[in-house]
Amino acid sequence: MNKIKAFVIAVILLVVVFAVLAGVKGNQIVMMIESGEQFVPPPESVSTTVIEQQSWSNHFTATGTVLADEGITISAEVSGKVKRISFKNGAYVEAGTVLLEQESGNEQAQLRAALARLTLAQQNYQRLVELRRDKIATQSEMDGSKQQLDSAQAEVDSLRSTLDKKVLRAPFSGRLGIRVVDVGADLQPGAAVVSLQASNAVRVNFPVPQHKLPVMRIGLPVSVSVNGGAVLVAGEITAIAPQLNSATRNAVVQSLLDNKANALVPGMAVTVKVTLEQPSDVLVVPATALIYAPYGDTVFVVEKAKQGEGLVARQQFVRLGASRGDFVEILEGVKQGDEVVTSGAFKLFNGQSVIKTDSPAPKYSTTPTPADA
């Protein structure tokens, strides 16, 4: 009995101890909850700016391809071995410069024989003209002699034309490529010799989708750059294709550009920016004010607290448009005159009190020019 009584007393004591501990801890938890409800976090220091409206010039950007204003592959017109090559790879040549000569010994001999026959035909014809004047030669003899004279002249003209074709000349001024023939090579008609590109002026072709065609017109300013860098050449639209590609629904638009500095090379891919006529009024915020997230992009709008004094930050979802320099266009979510946080937004939560810092705000620009450190 004594053992049972002792066991019961021990159990009662344990229950009392646990009850006391539970009461103490419960009281502490209640006090912590009340303290947390009454706790007001200190205001965060932030930089702000007022949403403004800017007038942005409308631009259309596309990737274009540089083409020489005139560009051909010079090729052989008649068969014959290469006798002499008169140019250096990559050299600049003027129109009419001799580039290559083919062997022409046979044609030269044939021309001398044809010239002799032409001289004889001319003499015979002149003799018959005099005889005909004295009514000694017949009209039939005159016609036969005239036919022989014309045939001899045609043969001479044909040989001279062949000889001219055996001397390849630059049809226009430009820069040569790398030759693909050597001295002694037996060229056939159409065999390539070297490319010639007139690159002092270049054409840039770029695609324009059908919904953008109504705003395109000849004369609009065009600027060309490489990889989105500094503008290399400026020009204007010179031609718009009259039909669309049935697969892409794009039309080809062309700009003719001055390339005397040889900044653009035929075949180069470039970024083309067309400045359209009508500017757009847009609401913008600095890019530093935006908080990007998978569920939506937001900004913190600074406004007066509904209870008490001071300012609070309200997180607001926005829909973004184009970006230009340090600014991003806002399509929906805020209005002109709203004040938004530009620095320190990452440490805020919705409804948090804030104070505006006295630190000078950085200068934002649509055309920033950062300097290398």
C-alpha positions, 0 to 999 in steps of 0.5 A, a space after each residue: 500500500 505504501 508503494 502505491 501511495 508513493 507512486 500516486 503522490 509522485 504522479 500528482 507532483 509531476 502533473 502539478 509541475 507540468 501545469 506550472 510550467 505550461 502556465 508560465 510558458 503560455 503566459 510568455 507566449 501571450 506576452 510575446 504575441 501582444 508585444 509583436 502586435 504592438 511592435 512598429 518597425 522603424 521606417 526605411 530610408 529610400 530614394 524616390 522620384 515622381 513618375 513623369 511623361 516623356 515624348 519618345 521618338 518612335 523607332 523600328 529596329 531590325 537586323 539587316 544585311 549589308 550589300 555592296 551598291 554594285 557587286 559582281 564576280 568577274 568571270 571569263 567570257 571565252 575559253 583560253 589560258 591565263 597569260 597574265 594576272 595584273 592585280 593584287 588580292 584585295 586591291 582597290 581598282 578604278 573602272 577599266 583597269 586591266 585585271 587579266 589577259 588570256 592567250 590570244 596568239 591564234 586569234 591575233 593571226 586570224 585577225 591579220 588574215 581577216 584584215 587582209 581579206 577585208 582589204 581585198 574585198 574593199 579593193 574589189 568592191 571599189 573597182 566594181 563601183 568604177 566599172 559599174 559607173 562606166 556600165 561595164 560591171 553588172 548589178 549582180 557583180 556589185 551585189 556579190 562584191 558587197 556581200 563579200 565586203 560585209 562578210 569580211 568586215 563581220 569576220 574582223 569585228 568578231 575576232 576583235 570582239 573575241 580579243 577584247 573579251 580575252 582582256 578582263 577589265 574592271 567594269 566599275 571602281 571597287 575593291 577586289 576579292 581573292 582570285 581563284 585562278 592562276 597563270 596558265 589555268 585553262 579558263 572556260 566561259 563562265 569560270 570565276 576569276 575574282 569578285 569586285 565590290 563597290 563598297 564606297 556606298 552600300 545597300 542595307 536590306 532589312 525585313 519589316 513585318 506587314 503591320 509596320 509597313 503603313 508607317 514606312 516611307 521613302 526618306 525616313 532616317 535610318 541609322 546602322 550599328 553593329 551589335 547594338 553599339 555606336 552608330 556607324 553610318 546614317 542614311 535614309 530609306 530608299 526603296 520598299 519592296 512591293 510584295 511580302 514574303 509568303 512564308 514570313 509576311 515580311 517586306 524587304 526595305 532598303 537603305 542606301 548609305 555612304 560608306 567612304 570610311 569602309 565601316 561596313 563590309 558587304 555580308 555583315 549583319 547590322 542593327 538597323 533603327 528607323 526613326 518614324 515620324 510621330 513621337 509617342 507620349 509615354 509614362 516612364 520610371 527609372 529601371 532601378 524602381 522596378 522589382 522583377 518577379 515571375 508572378 509580375 513586375 512591381 514598384 513601390 508607390 510612396 503615399 501618406 499613411 491612412 492612420 497617423 502621420 508619415 509615409 508608407 510604401 504600397 507595392 503596385 503591379 505594373 505592365 511594362 513597355 519599351 525601355 530606353 536608356 535608364 527609363 522603362 515605359 509603364 503601360 498600366 498600374 501607375 499614373 503621372 505624378 505618383 511617387 515611386 521608390 527608386 533605391 532601397 525597394 528590395 528591403 521593403 514590404 507592402 505597407 511599410 513606413 518609409 522616410 525619404 533620404 536627403 542623398 542626391 538622386 542619380 541623373 537618369 537619361 534616355 541616352 546614357 553615356 557610361 564611362 569606363 572605370 
